[in-house]
Amino acid sequence: MNKINSLALGILLSFIFSGFALSQTKVGYIDSKKIIDNMQEAKDAKQKLDNLVSDWQKELGQLQDSLKKIKDDFDKKKLILSDQMKAQVEKEIKDLETSITSFKTQKFGEGGEYFQKQTEFMKPVQDRIFKAIETVAKKEDYDYVFDRNSDLLLLFVNEKYDLTAKVQKVIEGK
């Protein structure tokens, strides 16, 4: 009798635990590029960044034009300039070249102002998208949500699990 009870208990536990094992993981995905492309906030942030870049490029252009003018003037006059004046103009040229290089690095180099501003302008957009994803995922009991545009390679995607439209509706307040 004891063996039968143990066997019955073992079978019962197998059924209980297999029920847990059979529960499916629910996975969805989004297309962050499509979401961002449709968000006015993202368009505004991009425009703001583009305006800054345009201003920086104008400033850089002015510095480069100044350098070109000084170099051209120097080339035309170097035969009649004293050694002291030549040295002074050459130093001015070298200083301006250093200034241009520094400007480029400060604005567009690794960790430069461009990347800082990009992060600053896009953070509210990314936070809003993340909250919308979290809302949809929790509401519809998704275990995982992947971004189709990330480094994660998706070899097959069943379109019925695309949460992009739902996330966009949450963002738009619908």
Chimera marker file (.cmm) of the C-alpha trace (Angstrom):
<marker_set name="trace">
<marker id="1" x="0.000" y="0.000" z="0.000" r="1" g="1" b="0" radius="0.5"/>
<marker id="2" x="2.855" y="2.365" z="0.813" r="1" g="1" b="0" radius="0.5"/>
<marker id="3" x="4.392" y="1.808" z="-2.635" r="1" g="1" b="0" radius="0.5"/>
<marker id="4" x="1.069" y="2.577" z="-4.318" r="1" g="1" b="0" radius="0.5"/>
<marker id="5" x="0.656" y="5.804" z="-2.305" r="1" g="1" b="0" radius="0.5"/>
<marker id="6" x="4.206" y="6.842" z="-3.196" r="1" g="1" b="0" radius="0.5"/>
<marker id="7" x="3.590" y="6.042" z="-6.855" r="1" g="1" b="0" radius="0.5"/>
<marker id="8" x="0.292" y="7.961" z="-6.843" r="1" g="1" b="0" radius="0.5"/>
<marker id="9" x="1.933" y="10.904" z="-5.124" r="1" g="1" b="0" radius="0.5"/>
<marker id="10" x="4.767" y="10.809" z="-7.685" r="1" g="1" b="0" radius="0.5"/>
<marker id="11" x="2.293" y="10.770" z="-10.596" r="1" g="1" b="0" radius="0.5"/>
<marker id="12" x="0.270" y="13.604" z="-9.045" r="1" g="1" b="0" radius="0.5"/>
<marker id="13" x="3.387" y="15.722" z="-8.517" r="1" g="1" b="0" radius="0.5"/>
<marker id="14" x="4.472" y="14.996" z="-12.116" r="1" g="1" b="0" radius="0.5"/>
<marker id="15" x="1.152" y="16.327" z="-13.405" r="1" g="1" b="0" radius="0.5"/>
<marker id="16" x="1.364" y="19.418" z="-11.226" r="1" g="1" b="0" radius="0.5"/>
<marker id="17" x="4.944" y="20.248" z="-12.207" r="1" g="1" b="0" radius="0.5"/>
<marker id="18" x="4.408" y="19.406" z="-15.874" r="1" g="1" b="0" radius="0.5"/>
<marker id="19" x="1.580" y="21.955" z="-15.875" r="1" g="1" b="0" radius="0.5"/>
<marker id="20" x="4.144" y="24.577" z="-14.864" r="1" g="1" b="0" radius="0.5"/>
<marker id="21" x="6.559" y="23.315" z="-17.487" r="1" g="1" b="0" radius="0.5"/>
<marker id="22" x="3.891" y="23.484" z="-20.194" r="1" g="1" b="0" radius="0.5"/>
<marker id="23" x="3.040" y="27.098" z="-19.465" r="1" g="1" b="0" radius="0.5"/>
<marker id="24" x="4.256" y="29.126" z="-22.415" r="1" g="1" b="0" radius="0.5"/>
<marker id="25" x="6.513" y="32.110" z="-22.382" r="1" g="1" b="0" radius="0.5"/>
<marker id="26" x="4.880" y="35.015" z="-24.168" r="1" g="1" b="0" radius="0.5"/>
<marker id="27" x="7.261" y="36.997" z="-26.358" r="1" g="1" b="0" radius="0.5"/>
<marker id="28" x="6.541" y="40.154" z="-28.363" r="1" g="1" b="0" radius="0.5"/>
<marker id="29" x="8.551" y="42.638" z="-30.319" r="1" g="1" b="0" radius="0.5"/>
<marker id="30" x="8.442" y="46.274" z="-31.323" r="1" g="1" b="0" radius="0.5"/>
<marker id="31" x="9.965" y="48.319" z="-34.120" r="1" g="1" b="0" radius="0.5"/>
<marker id="32" x="11.570" y="51.231" z="-32.263" r="1" g="1" b="0" radius="0.5"/>
<marker id="33" x="12.558" y="52.990" z="-35.486" r="1" g="1" b="0" radius="0.5"/>
<marker id="34" x="8.936" y="53.053" z="-36.639" r="1" g="1" b="0" radius="0.5"/>
<marker id="35" x="7.795" y="54.319" z="-33.225" r="1" g="1" b="0" radius="0.5"/>
<marker id="36" x="10.448" y="57.052" z="-33.104" r="1" g="1" b="0" radius="0.5"/>
<marker id="37" x="9.752" y="58.080" z="-36.709" r="1" g="1" b="0" radius="0.5"/>
<marker id="38" x="6.096" y="58.632" z="-35.783" r="1" g="1" b="0" radius="0.5"/>
<marker id="39" x="6.711" y="60.601" z="-32.571" r="1" g="1" b="0" radius="0.5"/>
<marker id="40" x="6.610" y="64.385" z="-32.825" r="1" g="1" b="0" radius="0.5"/>
<marker id="41" x="8.814" y="64.638" z="-29.724" r="1" g="1" b="0" radius="0.5"/>
<marker id="42" x="11.531" y="62.672" z="-31.513" r="1" g="1" b="0" radius="0.5"/>
<marker id="43" x="11.192" y="64.839" z="-34.614" r="1" g="1" b="0" radius="0.5"/>
<marker id="44" x="11.487" y="67.957" z="-32.450" r="1" g="1" b="0" radius="0.5"/>
<marker id="45" x="14.563" y="66.564" z="-30.674" r="1" g="1" b="0" radius="0.5"/>
<marker id="46" x="16.179" y="65.736" z="-34.010" r="1" g="1" b="0" radius="0.5"/>
<marker id="47" x="15.413" y="69.211" z="-35.332" r="1" g="1" b="0" radius="0.5"/>
<marker id="48" x="16.875" y="70.787" z="-32.210" r="1" g="1" b="0" radius="0.5"/>
<marker id="49" x="20.051" y="68.736" z="-32.627" r="1" g="1" b="0" radius="0.5"/>
<marker id="50" x="20.222" y="69.529" z="-36.350" r="1" g="1" b="0" radius="0.5"/>
<marker id="51" x="19.964" y="73.249" z="-35.571" r="1" g="1" b="0" radius="0.5"/>
<marker id="52" x="22.833" y="72.987" z="-33.086" r="1" g="1" b="0" radius="0.5"/>
<marker id="53" x="24.957" y="71.086" z="-35.614" r="1" g="1" b="0" radius="0.5"/>
<marker id="54" x="24.188" y="73.707" z="-38.244" r="1" g="1" b="0" radius="0.5"/>
<marker id="55" x="25.324" y="76.482" z="-35.889" r="1" g="1" b="0" radius="0.5"/>
<marker id="56" x="28.504" y="74.576" z="-35.068" r="1" g="1" b="0" radius="0.5"/>
<marker id="57" x="29.213" y="73.966" z="-38.740" r="1" g="1" b="0" radius="0.5"/>
<marker id="58" x="28.791" y="77.680" z="-39.476" r="1" g="1" b="0" radius="0.5"/>
<marker id="59" x="31.169" y="78.532" z="-36.644" r="1" g="1" b="0" radius="0.5"/>
<marker id="60" x="33.660" y="75.942" z="-37.902" r="1" g="1" b="0" radius="0.5"/>
<marker id="61" x="33.317" y="77.315" z="-41.433" r="1" g="1" b="0" radius="0.5"/>
<marker id="62" x="34.113" y="80.803" z="-40.191" r="1" g="1" b="0" radius="0.5"/>
<marker id="63" x="37.208" y="79.547" z="-38.380" r="1" g="1" b="0" radius="0.5"/>
<marker id="64" x="38.347" y="77.677" z="-41.480" r="1" g="1" b="0" radius="0.5"/>
<marker id="65" x="37.697" y="80.724" z="-43.687" r="1" g="1" b="0" radius="0.5"/>
<marker id="66" x="39.773" y="82.850" z="-41.300" r="1" g="1" b="0" radius="0.5"/>
<marker id="67" x="42.585" y="80.335" z="-41.465" r="1" g="1" b="0" radius="0.5"/>
<marker id="68" x="42.477" y="80.247" z="-45.250" r="1" g="1" b="0" radius="0.5"/>
<marker id="69" x="42.532" y="84.042" z="-45.453" r="1" g="1" b="0" radius="0.5"/>
<marker id="70" x="45.496" y="84.317" z="-43.077" r="1" g="1" b="0" radius="0.5"/>
<marker id="71" x="47.383" y="81.608" z="-44.984" r="1" g="1" b="0" radius="0.5"/>
<marker id="72" x="46.660" y="83.240" z="-48.358" r="1" g="1" b="0" radius="0.5"/>
<marker id="73" x="47.754" y="86.658" z="-47.078" r="1" g="1" b="0" radius="0.5"/>
<marker id="74" x="50.879" y="85.127" z="-45.596" r="1" g="1" b="0" radius="0.5"/>
<marker id="75" x="51.754" y="83.347" z="-48.858" r="1" g="1" b="0" radius="0.5"/>
<marker id="76" x="51.396" y="86.609" z="-50.771" r="1" g="1" b="0" radius="0.5"/>
<marker id="77" x="53.453" y="88.688" z="-48.302" r="1" g="1" b="0" radius="0.5"/>
<marker id="78" x="56.011" y="86.274" z="-46.877" r="1" g="1" b="0" radius="0.5"/>
<marker id="79" x="58.754" y="87.461" z="-49.212" r="1" g="1" b="0" radius="0.5"/>
<marker id="80" x="58.525" y="91.015" z="-47.900" r="1" g="1" b="0" radius="0.5"/>
<marker id="81" x="57.879" y="90.212" z="-44.227" r="1" g="1" b="0" radius="0.5"/>
<marker id="82" x="60.638" y="90.365" z="-41.660" r="1" g="1" b="0" radius="0.5"/>
<marker id="83" x="61.620" y="87.134" z="-39.917" r="1" g="1" b="0" radius="0.5"/>
<marker id="84" x="59.942" y="88.367" z="-36.750" r="1" g="1" b="0" radius="0.5"/>
<marker id="85" x="56.651" y="89.056" z="-38.630" r="1" g="1" b="0" radius="0.5"/>
<marker id="86" x="56.866" y="85.659" z="-40.389" r="1" g="1" b="0" radius="0.5"/>
<marker id="87" x="57.280" y="83.909" z="-37.045" r="1" g="1" b="0" radius="0.5"/>
<marker id="88" x="54.351" y="85.858" z="-35.603" r="1" g="1" b="0" radius="0.5"/>
<marker id="89" x="52.037" y="84.975" z="-38.525" r="1" g="1" b="0" radius="0.5"/>
<marker id="90" x="53.164" y="81.325" z="-38.501" r="1" g="1" b="0" radius="0.5"/>
<marker id="91" x="52.370" y="81.161" z="-34.793" r="1" g="1" b="0" radius="0.5"/>
<marker id="92" x="48.962" y="82.719" z="-35.463" r="1" g="1" b="0" radius="0.5"/>
<marker id="93" x="48.301" y="80.106" z="-38.170" r="1" g="1" b="0" radius="0.5"/>
<marker id="94" x="49.403" y="77.259" z="-35.910" r="1" g="1" b="0" radius="0.5"/>
<marker id="95" x="47.241" y="78.556" z="-33.035" r="1" g="1" b="0" radius="0.5"/>
<marker id="96" x="44.212" y="78.835" z="-35.308" r="1" g="1" b="0" radius="0.5"/>
<marker id="97" x="44.763" y="75.296" z="-36.647" r="1" g="1" b="0" radius="0.5"/>
<marker id="98" x="44.956" y="74.039" z="-33.067" r="1" g="1" b="0" radius="0.5"/>
<marker id="99" x="41.794" y="75.942" z="-32.229" r="1" g="1" b="0" radius="0.5"/>
<marker id="100" x="39.956" y="74.379" z="-35.203" r="1" g="1" b="0" radius="0.5"/>
<marker id="101" x="41.061" y="70.873" z="-34.232" r="1" g="1" b="0" radius="0.5"/>
<marker id="102" x="40.029" y="71.492" z="-30.638" r="1" g="1" b="0" radius="0.5"/>
<marker id="103" x="36.635" y="72.823" z="-31.749" r="1" g="1" b="0" radius="0.5"/>
<marker id="104" x="35.976" y="69.738" z="-33.897" r="1" g="1" b="0" radius="0.5"/>
<marker id="105" x="36.926" y="67.418" z="-31.042" r="1" g="1" b="0" radius="0.5"/>
<marker id="106" x="34.900" y="69.350" z="-28.475" r="1" g="1" b="0" radius="0.5"/>
<marker id="107" x="31.761" y="69.374" z="-30.614" r="1" g="1" b="0" radius="0.5"/>
<marker id="108" x="31.912" y="66.172" z="-32.675" r="1" g="1" b="0" radius="0.5"/>
<marker id="109" x="34.579" y="63.962" z="-31.073" r="1" g="1" b="0" radius="0.5"/>
<marker id="110" x="34.016" y="60.915" z="-28.937" r="1" g="1" b="0" radius="0.5"/>
<marker id="111" x="32.093" y="62.033" z="-25.866" r="1" g="1" b="0" radius="0.5"/>
<marker id="112" x="31.731" y="65.467" z="-27.436" r="1" g="1" b="0" radius="0.5"/>
<marker id="113" x="28.899" y="67.907" z="-27.121" r="1" g="1" b="0" radius="0.5"/>
<marker id="114" x="27.027" y="66.374" z="-30.094" r="1" g="1" b="0" radius="0.5"/>
<marker id="115" x="26.658" y="63.022" z="-28.325" r="1" g="1" b="0" radius="0.5"/>
<marker id="116" x="25.812" y="64.663" z="-25.014" r="1" g="1" b="0" radius="0.5"/>
<marker id="117" x="23.072" y="66.762" z="-26.604" r="1" g="1" b="0" radius="0.5"/>
<marker id="118" x="21.754" y="63.785" z="-28.555" r="1" g="1" b="0" radius="0.5"/>
<marker id="119" x="21.395" y="61.850" z="-25.304" r="1" g="1" b="0" radius="0.5"/>
<marker id="120" x="19.888" y="64.849" z="-23.513" r="1" g="1" b="0" radius="0.5"/>
<marker id="121" x="17.299" y="65.510" z="-26.237" r="1" g="1" b="0" radius="0.5"/>
<marker id="122" x="16.343" y="61.859" z="-26.812" r="1" g="1" b="0" radius="0.5"/>
<marker id="123" x="16.186" y="60.680" z="-23.193" r="1" g="1" b="0" radius="0.5"/>
<marker id="124" x="12.588" y="61.887" z="-22.624" r="1" g="1" b="0" radius="0.5"/>
<marker id="125" x="11.544" y="60.190" z="-25.878" r="1" g="1" b="0" radius="0.5"/>
<marker id="126" x="13.237" y="56.929" z="-24.910" r="1" g="1" b="0" radius="0.5"/>
<marker id="127" x="11.742" y="57.065" z="-21.413" r="1" g="1" b="0" radius="0.5"/>
<marker id="128" x="8.264" y="57.547" z="-22.851" r="1" g="1" b="0" radius="0.5"/>
<marker id="129" x="8.707" y="54.631" z="-25.261" r="1" g="1" b="0" radius="0.5"/>
<marker id="130" x="9.985" y="52.390" z="-22.465" r="1" g="1" b="0" radius="0.5"/>
<marker id="131" x="7.006" y="53.241" z="-20.247" r="1" g="1" b="0" radius="0.5"/>
<marker id="132" x="4.600" y="52.500" z="-23.109" r="1" g="1" b="0" radius="0.5"/>
<marker id="133" x="6.304" y="49.162" z="-23.791" r="1" g="1" b="0" radius="0.5"/>
<marker id="134" x="6.124" y="48.313" z="-20.112" r="1" g="1" b="0" radius="0.5"/>
<marker id="135" x="2.411" y="49.233" z="-20.017" r="1" g="1" b="0" radius="0.5"/>
<marker id="136" x="1.551" y="47.046" z="-23.023" r="1" g="1" b="0" radius="0.5"/>
<marker id="137" x="3.731" y="44.153" z="-21.849" r="1" g="1" b="0" radius="0.5"/>
<marker id="138" x="2.244" y="44.110" z="-18.348" r="1" g="1" b="0" radius="0.5"/>
<marker id="139" x="-1.335" y="44.588" z="-19.564" r="1" g="1" b="0" radius="0.5"/>
<marker id="140" x="-1.058" y="41.727" z="-22.038" r="1" g="1" b="0" radius="0.5"/>
<marker id="141" x="1.195" y="39.469" z="-19.927" r="1" g="1" b="0" radius="0.5"/>
<marker id="142" x="4.258" y="39.420" z="-22.167" r="1" g="1" b="0" radius="0.5"/>
<marker id="143" x="7.331" y="37.869" z="-20.612" r="1" g="1" b="0" radius="0.5"/>
<marker id="144" x="9.778" y="39.394" z="-23.089" r="1" g="1" b="0" radius="0.5"/>
<marker id="145" x="9.624" y="42.223" z="-25.602" r="1" g="1" b="0" radius="0.5"/>
<marker id="146" x="12.410" y="42.592" z="-28.126" r="1" g="1" b="0" radius="0.5"/>
<marker id="147" x="13.280" y="45.496" z="-30.363" r="1" g="1" b="0" radius="0.5"/>
<marker id="148" x="13.419" y="44.495" z="-34.003" r="1" g="1" b="0" radius="0.5"/>
<marker id="149" x="16.027" y="47.235" z="-34.643" r="1" g="1" b="0" radius="0.5"/>
<marker id="150" x="18.485" y="46.280" z="-31.929" r="1" g="1" b="0" radius="0.5"/>
<marker id="151" x="21.624" y="44.206" z="-32.296" r="1" g="1" b="0" radius="0.5"/>
<marker id="152" x="19.554" y="41.158" z="-31.421" r="1" g="1" b="0" radius="0.5"/>
<marker id="153" x="19.096" y="39.108" z="-34.558" r="1" g="1" b="0" radius="0.5"/>
<marker id="154" x="15.550" y="37.912" z="-35.167" r="1" g="1" b="0" radius="0.5"/>
<marker id="155" x="15.488" y="35.270" z="-37.871" r="1" g="1" b="0" radius="0.5"/>
<marker id="156" x="11.725" y="34.812" z="-37.803" r="1" g="1" b="0" radius="0.5"/>
<marker id="157" x="9.009" y="37.138" z="-36.640" r="1" g="1" b="0" radius="0.5"/>
<marker id="158" x="5.362" y="36.251" z="-36.410" r="1" g="1" b="0" radius="0.5"/>
<marker id="159" x="3.572" y="39.523" z="-37.164" r="1" g="1" b="0" radius="0.5"/>
<marker id="160" x="0.759" y="38.736" z="-34.711" r="1" g="1" b="0" radius="0.5"/>
<marker id="161" x="3.208" y="39.449" z="-31.870" r="1" g="1" b="0" radius="0.5"/>
<marker id="162" x="4.141" y="42.913" z="-33.168" r="1" g="1" b="0" radius="0.5"/>
<marker id="163" x="3.388" y="45.335" z="-30.333" r="1" g="1" b="0" radius="0.5"/>
<marker id="164" x="4.525" y="48.451" z="-32.224" r="1" g="1" b="0" radius="0.5"/>
<marker id="165" x="1.008" y="49.761" z="-32.933" r="1" g="1" b="0" radius="0.5"/>
<marker id="166" x="-0.133" y="49.140" z="-29.369" r="1" g="1" b="0" radius="0.5"/>
<marker id="167" x="2.900" y="50.951" z="-27.948" r="1" g="1" b="0" radius="0.5"/>
<marker id="168" x="2.245" y="53.870" z="-30.309" r="1" g="1" b="0" radius="0.5"/>
<marker id="169" x="-1.378" y="54.048" z="-29.111" r="1" g="1" b="0" radius="0.5"/>
<marker id="170" x="-0.221" y="54.204" z="-25.490" r="1" g="1" b="0" radius="0.5"/>
<marker id="171" x="2.237" y="56.974" z="-26.374" r="1" g="1" b="0" radius="0.5"/>
<marker id="172" x="-0.492" y="58.901" z="-28.214" r="1" g="1" b="0" radius="0.5"/>
<marker id="173" x="-2.831" y="58.447" z="-25.241" r="1" g="1" b="0" radius="0.5"/>
<marker id="174" x="-5.419" y="56.364" z="-27.102" r="1" g="1" b="0" radius="0.5"/>
<link id1="1" id2="2" r="1" g="1" b="0" radius="0.2"/>
<link id1="2" id2="3" r="1" g="1" b="0" radius="0.2"/>
<link id1="3" id2="4" r="1" g="1" b="0" radius="0.2"/>
<link id1="4" id2="5" r="1" g="1" b="0" radius="0.2"/>
<link id1="5" id2="6" r="1" g="1" b="0" radius="0.2"/>
<link id1="6" id2="7" r="1" g="1" b="0" radius="0.2"/>
<link id1="7" id2="8" r="1" g="1" b="0" radius="0.2"/>
<link id1="8" id2="9" r="1" g="1" b="0" radius="0.2"/>
<link id1="9" id2="10" r="1" g="1" b="0" radius="0.2"/>
<link id1="10" id2="11" r="1" g="1" b="0" radius="0.2"/>
<link id1="11" id2="12" r="1" g="1" b="0" radius="0.2"/>
<link id1="12" id2="13" r="1" g="1" b="0" radius="0.2"/>
<link id1="13" id2="14" r="1" g="1" b="0" radius="0.2"/>
<link id1="14" id2="15" r="1" g="1" b="0" radius="0.2"/>
<link id1="15" id2="16" r="1" g="1" b="0" radius="0.2"/>
<link id1="16" id2="17" r="1" g="1" b="0" radius="0.2"/>
<link id1="17" id2="18" r="1" g="1" b="0" radius="0.2"/>
<link id1="18" id2="19" r="1" g="1" b="0" radius="0.2"/>
<link id1="19" id2="20" r="1" g="1" b="0" radius="0.2"/>
<link id1="20" id2="21" r="1" g="1" b="0" radius="0.2"/>
<link id1="21" id2="22" r="1" g="1" b="0" radius="0.2"/>
<link id1="22" id2="23" r="1" g="1" b="0" radius="0.2"/>
<link id1="23" id2="24" r="1" g="1" b="0" radius="0.2"/>
<link id1="24" id2="25" r="1" g="1" b="0" radius="0.2"/>
<link id1="25" id2="26" r="1" g="1" b="0" radius="0.2"/>
<link id1="26" id2="27" r="1" g="1" b="0" radius="0.2"/>
<link id1="27" id2="28" r="1" g="1" b="0" radius="0.2"/>
<link id1="28" id2="29" r="1" g="1" b="0" radius="0.2"/>
<link id1="29" id2="30" r="1" g="1" b="0" radius="0.2"/>
<link id1="30" id2="31" r="1" g="1" b="0" radius="0.2"/>
<link id1="31" id2="32" r="1" g="1" b="0" radius="0.2"/>
<link id1="32" id2="33" r="1" g="1" b="0" radius="0.2"/>
<link id1="33" id2="34" r="1" g="1" b="0" radius="0.2"/>
<link id1="34" id2="35" r="1" g="1" b="0" radius="0.2"/>
<link id1="35" id2="36" r="1" g="1" b="0" radius="0.2"/>
<link id1="36" id2="37" r="1" g="1" b="0" radius="0.2"/>
<link id1="37" id2="38" r="1" g="1" b="0" radius="0.2"/>
<link id1="38" id2="39" r="1" g="1" b="0" radius="0.2"/>
<link id1="39" id2="40" r="1" g="1" b="0" radius="0.2"/>
<link id1="40" id2="41" r="1" g="1" b="0" radius="0.2"/>
<link id1="41" id2="42" r="1" g="1" b="0" radius="0.2"/>
<link id1="42" id2="43" r="1" g="1" b="0" radius="0.2"/>
<link id1="43" id2="44" r="1" g="1" b="0" radius="0.2"/>
<link id1="44" id2="45" r="1" g="1" b="0" radius="0.2"/>
<link id1="45" id2="46" r="1" g="1" b="0" radius="0.2"/>
<link id1="46" id2="47" r="1" g="1" b="0" radius="0.2"/>
<link id1="47" id2="48" r="1" g="1" b="0" radius="0.2"/>
<link id1="48" id2="49" r="1" g="1" b="0" radius="0.2"/>
<link id1="49" id2="50" r="1" g="1" b="0" radius="0.2"/>
<link id1="50" id2="51" r="1" g="1" b="0" radius="0.2"/>
<link id1="51" id2="52" r="1" g="1" b="0" radius="0.2"/>
<link id1="52" id2="53" r="1" g="1" b="0" radius="0.2"/>
<link id1="53" id2="54" r="1" g="1" b="0" radius="0.2"/>
<link id1="54" id2="55" r="1" g="1" b="0" radius="0.2"/>
<link id1="55" id2="56" r="1" g="1" b="0" radius="0.2"/>
<link id1="56" id2="57" r="1" g="1" b="0" radius="0.2"/>
<link id1="57" id2="58" r="1" g="1" b="0" radius="0.2"/>
<link id1="58" id2="59" r="1" g="1" b="0" radius="0.2"/>
<link id1="59" id2="60" r="1" g="1" b="0" radius="0.2"/>
<link id1="60" id2="61" r="1" g="1" b="0" radius="0.2"/>
<link id1="61" id2="62" r="1" g="1" b="0" radius="0.2"/>
<link id1="62" id2="63" r="1" g="1" b="0" radius="0.2"/>
<link id1="63" id2="64" r="1" g="1" b="0" radius="0.2"/>
<link id1="64" id2="65" r="1" g="1" b="0" radius="0.2"/>
<link id1="65" id2="66" r="1" g="1" b="0" radius="0.2"/>
<link id1="66" id2="67" r="1" g="1" b="0" radius="0.2"/>
<link id1="67" id2="68" r="1" g="1" b="0" radius="0.2"/>
<link id1="68" id2="69" r="1" g="1" b="0" radius="0.2"/>
<link id1="69" id2="70" r="1" g="1" b="0" radius="0.2"/>
<link id1="70" id2="71" r="1" g="1" b="0" radius="0.2"/>
<link id1="71" id2="72" r="1" g="1" b="0" radius="0.2"/>
<link id1="72" id2="73" r="1" g="1" b="0" radius="0.2"/>
<link id1="73" id2="74" r="1" g="1" b="0" radius="0.2"/>
<link id1="74" id2="75" r="1" g="1" b="0" radius="0.2"/>
<link id1="75" id2="76" r="1" g="1" b="0" radius="0.2"/>
<link id1="76" id2="77" r="1" g="1" b="0" radius="0.2"/>
<link id1="77" id2="78" r="1" g="1" b="0" radius="0.2"/>
<link id1="78" id2="79" r="1" g="1" b="0" radius="0.2"/>
<link id1="79" id2="80" r="1" g="1" b="0" radius="0.2"/>
<link id1="80" id2="81" r="1" g="1" b="0" radius="0.2"/>
<link id1="81" id2="82" r="1" g="1" b="0" radius="0.2"/>
<link id1="82" id2="83" r="1" g="1" b="0" radius="0.2"/>
<link id1="83" id2="84" r="1" g="1" b="0" radius="0.2"/>
<link id1="84" id2="85" r="1" g="1" b="0" radius="0.2"/>
<link id1="85" id2="86" r="1" g="1" b="0" radius="0.2"/>
<link id1="86" id2="87" r="1" g="1" b="0" radius="0.2"/>
<link id1="87" id2="88" r="1" g="1" b="0" radius="0.2"/>
<link id1="88" id2="89" r="1" g="1" b="0" radius="0.2"/>
<link id1="89" id2="90" r="1" g="1" b="0" radius="0.2"/>
<link id1="90" id2="91" r="1" g="1" b="0" radius="0.2"/>
<link id1="91" id2="92" r="1" g="1" b="0" radius="0.2"/>
<link id1="92" id2="93" r="1" g="1" b="0" radius="0.2"/>
<link id1="93" id2="94" r="1" g="1" b="0" radius="0.2"/>
<link id1="94" id2="95" r="1" g="1" b="0" radius="0.2"/>
<link id1="95" id2="96" r="1" g="1" b="0" radius="0.2"/>
<link id1="96" id2="97" r="1" g="1" b="0" radius="0.2"/>
<link id1="97" id2="98" r="1" g="1" b="0" radius="0.2"/>
<link id1="98" id2="99" r="1" g="1" b="0" radius="0.2"/>
<link id1="99" id2="100" r="1" g="1" b="0" radius="0.2"/>
<link id1="100" id2="101" r="1" g="1" b="0" radius="0.2"/>
<link id1="101" id2="102" r="1" g="1" b="0" radius="0.2"/>
<link id1="102" id2="103" r="1" g="1" b="0" radius="0.2"/>
<link id1="103" id2="104" r="1" g="1" b="0" radius="0.2"/>
<link id1="104" id2="105" r="1" g="1" b="0" radius="0.2"/>
<link id1="105" id2="106" r="1" g="1" b="0" radius="0.2"/>
<link id1="106" id2="107" r="1" g="1" b="0" radius="0.2"/>
<link id1="107" id2="108" r="1" g="1" b="0" radius="0.2"/>
<link id1="108" id2="109" r="1" g="1" b="0" radius="0.2"/>
<link id1="109" id2="110" r="1" g="1" b="0" radius="0.2"/>
<link id1="110" id2="111" r="1" g="1" b="0" radius="0.2"/>
<link id1="111" id2="112" r="1" g="1" b="0" radius="0.2"/>
<link id1="112" id2="113" r="1" g="1" b="0" radius="0.2"/>
<link id1="113" id2="114" r="1" g="1" b="0" radius="0.2"/>
<link id1="114" id2="115" r="1" g="1" b="0" radius="0.2"/>
<link id1="115" id2="116" r="1" g="1" b="0" radius="0.2"/>
<link id1="116" id2="117" r="1" g="1" b="0" radius="0.2"/>
<link id1="117" id2="118" r="1" g="1" b="0" radius="0.2"/>
<link id1="118" id2="119" r="1" g="1" b="0" radius="0.2"/>
<link id1="119" id2="120" r="1" g="1" b="0" radius="0.2"/>
<link id1="120" id2="121" r="1" g="1" b="0" radius="0.2"/>
<link id1="121" id2="122" r="1" g="1" b="0" radius="0.2"/>
<link id1="122" id2="123" r="1" g="1" b="0" radius="0.2"/>
<link id1="123" id2="124" r="1" g="1" b="0" radius="0.2"/>
<link id1="124" id2="125" r="1" g="1" b="0" radius="0.2"/>
<link id1="125" id2="126" r="1" g="1" b="0" radius="0.2"/>
<link id1="126" id2="127" r="1" g="1" b="0" radius="0.2"/>
<link id1="127" id2="128" r="1" g="1" b="0" radius="0.2"/>
<link id1="128" id2="129" r="1" g="1" b="0" radius="0.2"/>
<link id1="129" id2="130" r="1" g="1" b="0" radius="0.2"/>
<link id1="130" id2="131" r="1" g="1" b="0" radius="0.2"/>
<link id1="131" id2="132" r="1" g="1" b="0" radius="0.2"/>
<link id1="132" id2="133" r="1" g="1" b="0" radius="0.2"/>
<link id1="133" id2="134" r="1" g="1" b="0" radius="0.2"/>
<link id1="134" id2="135" r="1" g="1" b="0" radius="0.2"/>
<link id1="135" id2="136" r="1" g="1" b="0" radius="0.2"/>
<link id1="136" id2="137" r="1" g="1" b="0" radius="0.2"/>
<link id1="137" id2="138" r="1" g="1" b="0" radius="0.2"/>
<link id1="138" id2="139" r="1" g="1" b="0" radius="0.2"/>
<link id1="139" id2="140" r="1" g="1" b="0" radius="0.2"/>
<link id1="140" id2="141" r="1" g="1" b="0" radius="0.2"/>
<link id1="141" id2="142" r="1" g="1" b="0" radius="0.2"/>
<link id1="142" id2="143" r="1" g="1" b="0" radius="0.2"/>
<link id1="143" id2="144" r="1" g="1" b="0" radius="0.2"/>
<link id1="144" id2="145" r="1" g="1" b="0" radius="0.2"/>
<link id1="145" id2="146" r="1" g="1" b="0" radius="0.2"/>
<link id1="146" id2="147" r="1" g="1" b="0" radius="0.2"/>
<link id1="147" id2="148" r="1" g="1" b="0" radius="0.2"/>
<link id1="148" id2="149" r="1" g="1" b="0" radius="0.2"/>
<link id1="149" id2="150" r="1" g="1" b="0" radius="0.2"/>
<link id1="150" id2="151" r="1" g="1" b="0" radius="0.2"/>
<link id1="151" id2="152" r="1" g="1" b="0" radius="0.2"/>
<link id1="152" id2="153" r="1" g="1" b="0" radius="0.2"/>
<link id1="153" id2="154" r="1" g="1" b="0" radius="0.2"/>
<link id1="154" id2="155" r="1" g="1" b="0" radius="0.2"/>
<link id1="155" id2="156" r="1" g="1" b="0" radius="0.2"/>
<link id1="156" id2="157" r="1" g="1" b="0" radius="0.2"/>
<link id1="157" id2="158" r="1" g="1" b="0" radius="0.2"/>
<link id1="158" id2="159" r="1" g="1" b="0" radius="0.2"/>
<link id1="159" id2="160" r="1" g="1" b="0" radius="0.2"/>
<link id1="160" id2="161" r="1" g="1" b="0" radius="0.2"/>
<link id1="161" id2="162" r="1" g="1" b="0" radius="0.2"/>
<link id1="162" id2="163" r="1" g="1" b="0" radius="0.2"/>
<link id1="163" id2="164" r="1" g="1" b="0" radius="0.2"/>
<link id1="164" id2="165" r="1" g="1" b="0" radius="0.2"/>
<link id1="165" id2="166" r="1" g="1" b="0" radius="0.2"/>
<link id1="166" id2="167" r="1" g="1" b="0" radius="0.2"/>
<link id1="167" id2="168" r="1" g="1" b="0" radius="0.2"/>
<link id1="168" id2="169" r="1" g="1" b="0" radius="0.2"/>
<link id1="169" id2="170" r="1" g="1" b="0" radius="0.2"/>
<link id1="170" id2="171" r="1" g="1" b="0" radius="0.2"/>
<link id1="171" id2="172" r="1" g="1" b="0" radius="0.2"/>
<link id1="172" id2="173" r="1" g="1" b="0" radius="0.2"/>
<link id1="173" id2="174" r="1" g="1" b="0" radius="0.2"/>
</marker_set>
